[in-house]
Amino acid sequence: MTKKTNFNKRAKTFLASLGYVTEIVEHYNAFSGRKNDFCGFADAICLNPNVDKNKILSVQITSKSNLSTRFNKITKPTIKDTETKEDKPNPVPDKAKAWLQSGGGLWILGFESKDKTCKIREVFLNENNNEFLYKDYEIGGKDDSVSR
């Protein structure tokens, strides 16, 4: 069995380079044997009083190949039950919407094991607050510098 890559350390380093104080809030539940995210969508909470937007940020940390899967987990009203394979209600979009309407920012960070780039998917609501939208940014390079 291949060990899954944990990108939390890279994410903390990357977010620190943008001036964010970051706390990993994902935790392991020994009873269920699963990891739990804050509100079902955030692996980290970040603070930066020196930016105009996204002073408080929730971040889902994943691989680049799983960005769309994580976006769907955060935004789709139903999800497939892992055991029955049937659609079931997904409580995460309501929590994500409440987070965004409360002024928090929401990013999904995607990394790859071998390169030093990071893809940011910024998730936001449309002007009527009834539809999730996103914008993607590719950050970094060989020298791990930040450029947008």
Buried (B, 14 or more C-beta within 10 A) or exposed (E): EEEEEEBBEBBBEBBEBBEBEBEBBBEEEEEEEEEEBBBBBBBBBBBBEEEEEBBBBBBBBBBBEEBBEBBBBBBBEEBEEEEEEEEEEBEBBEBBBEBBEEEBBBBBBBBBEEEBBBBBBBBBBEEEEEEBEBEEEEBBEEEBEEEE
